[in-house]
Amino acid sequence: QVQLVESGGGLVQPGGSLRLSCTASGFALVYHTVGWFRQAPGKEREGVSCIRGGGGSPYYSDSAKGRFTISRDPAVNTVYLDMKTLRPEDTAIYYCATGIGPAAKDMCLLTLPPAYWGQGIQVTVSS
């Protein structure tokens, strides 16, 4: 019943922008901590940006700060990741995830891991 579906990935040139979307079903994600993670082949999964339900400032990785923005639209039960000034090192599979209660930083650092994960979507930055 609980499902997270990502969309919006693809190929983009360095310096370009992309918006990722994650639509949830089976629960209202506005009450959860939600976030975006990424994993490149041969590398560990890392938290990119997370935000806690009920307010609070989002967490951004050092790489994401100043370039990426996380937001939510409760009306369509969707969380977004707006990515700007993309670099080749941003190439990875991006995953949407959610949990109940964790602080944004704790979920993104996997100290308190998410309860649910999407299937992931490929983002490739290349020219």
N, C-alpha and C positions, 0 to 999 in steps of 0.2 A: 504493500500500500504506500509506504514512504518511498518517494522517488525524487531524484535531482537530475535534471537534464540540462547539459551545457549546449550553447550554440554561439556562433559568431567567430569561430577560429578560422584559420587559413594562412595564406602566404601574404606577407607584407614586406615592403622595402625598408631598409634601415632609415630611421628618422620618421617613419610613418606612424599611424595611429590605428587602434583596433578597439572595439567594444565587445567584451564577452558577456553573455547572459546566462543565468542559471535559474530555471523555473522549477519550483518545488510543488509537489502534490502530496496529499496525505497529512499535511500539517501546515501551520502558518509559520513561515520562517521569520517573521517579525519578532517572535518571542524567543528566538534562538540566537546564539552566537553563530555567525556565518562567515565564510571566508573562501579565499582562493589560494590554492597551492599549485606548485609546478614541479615537474620531474623530467630531467633530461636523461637520455640513455646512459647507464653506468654511474649515475649520480643519485644521491639521496633526495627524497622529496623534501621540499622546503616551503614554508609558508610565505606567501607574497603579501597578502593583506587580509585582515580579519576585523570584524566589528561585532560588538555585543548587543544582544537584544535589550531594549529598554534604555538605550542611550550609551553615552561614553564615547571617547575619541577612538577612531580606528587605529589599528596597528598596521604599520608598513615596514617591510624589510628595508635594509639600507639601500638595496638596489632599486626598490620601488618608490622610495621617498622622492617627492617632487615630480614624478612622472606618471604614477598610477593613482587612480581614485576609485574607491569602493562606495557603492550606494545601493539602496533598496527601494523598491516600489511595492508596498503592501497590497495595492489594488490588484496587481497581477502576480503576487507572490513570487517576485523575482529579485535576484541580487545581480548587480552589474560590476564589471571591472573595466574601467576606461583606462586604456594604456596609450601613452604618448611617448614620442621620442624613442621609439623601439630600437633595440640594439640586437645584433646577432646572438649575443649571449642570453637574450630573452627567449630564444628558441627552446621549446619544451612542450610536454603535454600538460595542460592546465586542468586542474580539478576543482570543482565546487564541493564544499563540505559544510556540515552544520553540527552543532551540539547544543545541549541544554545546560546553561549555567557558566561555562568556562569564560574567563576573561579573554578579551581579544588577543592579548599577547600570549597567554597560556595556550590557546588553541593553535595559533600560528607557529609557535615554537614546539608544538606537539607535546608539551608538558602535560596537558589535559587534552588528549586527542579527540577529534570529531567522532560523533556517533554514526554519521551517514556520509557517504561519498557519492559523487556522480561518477560517470564512466570515463570522463576526461575528454579533452578536445585539443587537437594539435594546433600550435601556433609556431609558424616558421618565419623568421626574420632573415631575409637574404636578398642579394641583388646580383 
